[in-house]
């Protein structure tokens, strides 16, 4: 269900973006305000563009979201400080937590709006270690930061 909801959101997002671009081109006088002159096939082109947008919206959530495991030793509560520190640096705030799951959201409201509410990062305890789930781009950055923290020098001199 989450996949279909994301697909619908992306289709609406693409449609709004498309109409904003067309509207801007009309307002700036680059094109006439007629579908028949704007597109080679007139209004038939809108159907073709909608089909292409729908296909993209159906495919994107498959590649735009992922789940990665990080081999952190200990429970989530033991690693909460490290995880929260990294998430804060990345611009996330903790919205809910329990013994086996942490949920983070972007702290900046405009980013949350632009991402259509799909800014959630979920951290769960698993047999594979700590599993991070969310947008692929953000998950890769967070996992890299956690792995760098794990493999960094463990004994620091003051």
Buried (B, 14 or more C-beta within 10 A) or exposed (E): EEEEEBBBBBBEBBBEEBEEEBEEBBEEEEEEEEBEEBBEEEEEBBEEBBEEBBEEBBEBBEEBBBBBBBEBEEEBEEBBEBBBEBBEEBBBEBEEBEEEEBBBBBBEEEEBEEBBEBBBBBBBBEEEBBBBBBBEEBBEBBBEBBBEBBEEEEEEEE
